[in-house]
Amino acid sequence: MRREDKEILDRGLIDKIIEEAEVCRLGLSKNNVPYIVPVAFGYDGRYIYFHTAVEGQKIDFMTSNNQICFELEHCVKLVPNDDAACKWTFSYCSVIGFGTVKEIVDEDGKAHALAQIMGHYSRRDDWEFVFHKLRLWQIYIERMTGKQSRDKTVV
C-alpha cells in the first residue's frame, strides 16, 4: 500500500469494518474483461458468503475464473473544502481483499452461508431457508488489508 499512514493491519479492526459494511463489491474477470458487481453478503471471520440467481453474468464470470477481488467500506463521508477544489476528500474506512470463490453445494454449507448473510443484516439467527432459485458462494480470503482516512480511528 502506497499510503502506509492509512493502512490497517490489525485483523480485529478489519473484521469490524467488514461487520459494519452494508455492501460487498466483487471484482471479477473473464477473458480479460473486468466486471464489478455489488452483493449482499455475510462474513464469519473466515469466509465471505453471497448468493446469486440460478444463472447470470456473475456466475459466467466466476465459473470461468475463480480468482476474485472484493471491497467493502464503512463510514464514508464527503469532506468538502470551500477554498480549494483539489482539497476535497473523503473520510472512510475500507477493506480490499483477494481470494478464490467456489459454489457451496451441500445443504449444511448452504444453511450456514444464508445464516451468515441474513445475520449480517437482520442480527437474527432463527431463519428457515429454502434453497431453490438461488445459488450460494463462498470466498476463501487469501489476503486483505484495511485503509482509513486520517480522521478515522476505525468505527
C-alpha positions in Angstrom: 0.0 0.0 0.0 1.4 3.3 -1.0 0.0 5.3 1.9 1.3 3.3 4.9 0.0 6.0 7.3 -3.6 5.0 6.3 -3.1 1.2 6.3 -4.9 -1.0 8.8 -3.1 -4.3 9.6 -5.0 -5.2 12.7 -7.3 -8.1 11.8 -9.8 -7.2 14.5 -10.2 -3.7 13.1 -10.5 -5.1 9.6 -13.2 -7.5 10.8 -15.0 -4.6 12.4 -15.1 -2.7 9.1 -16.5 -5.8 7.3 -19.1 -6.3 10.0 -20.3 -2.7 9.7 -20.3 -2.6 5.9 -23.6 -2.8 4.0 -22.4 -3.9 0.6 -19.6 -6.0 -0.7 -18.3 -5.3 -4.2 -16.9 -8.1 -6.2 -14.2 -7.7 -8.9 -14.4 -10.5 -11.5 -12.7 -11.1 -14.8 -13.4 -13.3 -17.8 -11.4 -13.4 -21.0 -9.6 -10.2 -19.9 -12.9 -8.4 -19.4 -13.5 -6.9 -16.0 -16.8 -6.9 -14.1 -17.6 -5.3 -10.8 -20.9 -6.1 -9.0 -22.3 -5.2 -5.6 -23.7 -8.0 -3.5 -25.4 -8.6 -0.1 -23.0 -10.7 2.0 -22.3 -12.5 5.2 -19.0 -13.0 7.0 -17.9 -15.5 9.6 -14.3 -14.4 10.1 -13.0 -17.0 7.6 -15.1 -16.6 4.5 -17.3 -14.0 2.8 -20.6 -15.5 1.6 -23.1 -14.3 -1.0 -25.9 -15.6 -3.2 -26.8 -15.4 -6.8 -29.7 -16.3 -9.0 -29.5 -19.8 -10.7 -27.9 -18.3 -13.8 -26.4 -14.9 -14.8 -23.4 -12.9 -15.7 -21.8 -13.2 -12.2 -21.9 -17.0 -12.5 -20.5 -16.9 -16.0 -17.5 -14.8 -14.8 -16.9 -16.8 -11.6 -17.1 -20.2 -13.3 -14.7 -19.0 -16.0 -12.2 -17.5 -13.5 -12.5 -18.2 -9.7 -10.0 -15.5 -8.8 -11.8 -12.7 -7.1 -11.2 -9.3 -5.6 -13.6 -7.8 -3.0 -14.1 -4.3 -1.5 -16.2 -3.1 1.4 -16.4 0.3 3.1 -17.9 1.9 6.1 -18.3 5.5 7.4 -17.9 7.1 4.0 -18.4 10.9 4.1 -17.6 13.6 1.6 -15.3 16.3 3.1 -15.6 19.5 1.1 -13.2 22.4 1.1 -14.5 25.9 0.5 -11.1 27.3 -0.5 -9.6 24.7 -2.9 -11.2 22.2 -5.3 -8.2 19.9 -5.0 -8.6 19.7 -1.2 -12.0 18.0 -1.3 -11.6 14.4 0.0 -13.5 11.6 1.7 -13.5 10.3 5.2 -13.7 6.5 5.2 -12.7 3.0 6.4 -12.3 0.3 3.8 -11.2 -3.2 3.2 -9.8 -4.7 -0.1 -9.0 -8.3 -0.4 -8.3 -11.1 -2.8 -9.2 -14.8 -2.9 -10.9 -17.6 -4.7 -14.6 -18.2 -5.0 -16.4 -21.5 -5.0 -20.0 -22.6 -5.0 -21.4 -24.2 -1.9 -23.3 -27.3 -2.9 -24.1 -29.2 0.4 -27.2 -28.4 2.4 -25.4 -27.7 5.7 -23.0 -25.3 3.9 -25.8 -23.5 2.2 -27.7 -23.1 5.5 -24.5 -21.7 7.2 -24.0 -19.3 4.3 -27.6 -18.0 4.3 -27.5 -17.7 8.1 -24.3 -15.5 7.8 -25.9 -13.3 5.1 -29.2 -12.9 7.0 -27.5 -12.5 10.3 -25.3 -9.7 8.9 -28.4 -7.6 8.0 -31.0 -8.7 10.5 -29.0 -9.7 13.5 -31.3 -12.7 13.8 -30.4 -16.4 13.7 -33.7 -18.1 13.6 -34.5 -18.1 9.9 -35.8 -21.0 7.9 -34.3 -21.3 4.4 -35.5 -22.6 1.0 -32.6 -23.2 -1.4 -34.4 -23.4 -4.8 -34.0 -20.5 -7.2 -30.6 -19.4 -5.7 -27.0 -20.5 -5.6 -24.6 -19.8 -2.7 -20.9 -19.0 -2.9 -18.0 -18.5 -0.5 -14.9 -16.5 -0.9 -11.8 -18.1 0.5 -9.8 -15.0 1.7 -6.2 -15.2 0.7 -5.2 -11.7 1.8 -6.9 -8.4 2.7 -5.9 -5.1 4.1 -7.7 -2.1 5.6 -7.4 1.5 4.9 -8.7 4.6 6.7 -8.6 8.3 6.3 -6.5 10.2 8.8 -9.6 11.4 10.7 -10.8 7.9 11.4 -10.0 5.6 14.3 -11.9 2.6 12.9 -15.6 2.6 13.7 
